[in-house]
Amino acid sequence: MEWFKPSEKLPPQGKKILYLDRGDIYVVQRYKDLWVPIPFVDSKYAFFSPPEYWANITDLPNGLTGKLRIFCNKDNTMYFIDEFEEKFPEEYQIFYNATKKAWAQK
């Protein structure tokens, strides 16, 4: 996978691309100077159901993994989500329920 700086090369407008900014990755489309995420969490296009297929995003720069980490104030440590669920199942359930509730309000 090759990564480009927008100052050096722009993607075609309307093409779905990976957008990397400060360690976060989004799928976006560019329209002139707008970089539009797809889908917005509160969009009618956001979904719960599993995909037909999925794929890992590979070759991220600077040692990035693409994995979200969550801060646990019980021990002041950052955990990957699977680690957090394993170590703190009750707190994970609170996190999960809050996430599900936020998505359900779209």
PEMO-V857213 format. One line per field, one symbol per residue. phi: phi as a letter, one per 40 degrees, with the letter a starting at -180 (. if undefined). burial: I if it has 24 or more other C-alpha atoms within 12 Angstrom, else O. A space follows every 50 residues. Layout:
phi->???
burial->???
This chain:
phi->.bbbcccbabcdcgccbcbbafgcbbcbbbbfbcbbcbccdcccccabcc ccaaaccbfccfgcbgccbbcbccbfbcbcdccccccbccccccdccccc cccccc
burial->OOOOOOOOOOIOOOOOIIIIOOOOOOOIOOOOOOIOIIOOOOOOOOOOOO OOOOOOOOOOOOOOOIOOOOOOOOOOOOOOOOOIOOOOOOOOOOOOOOOO OOOOOO
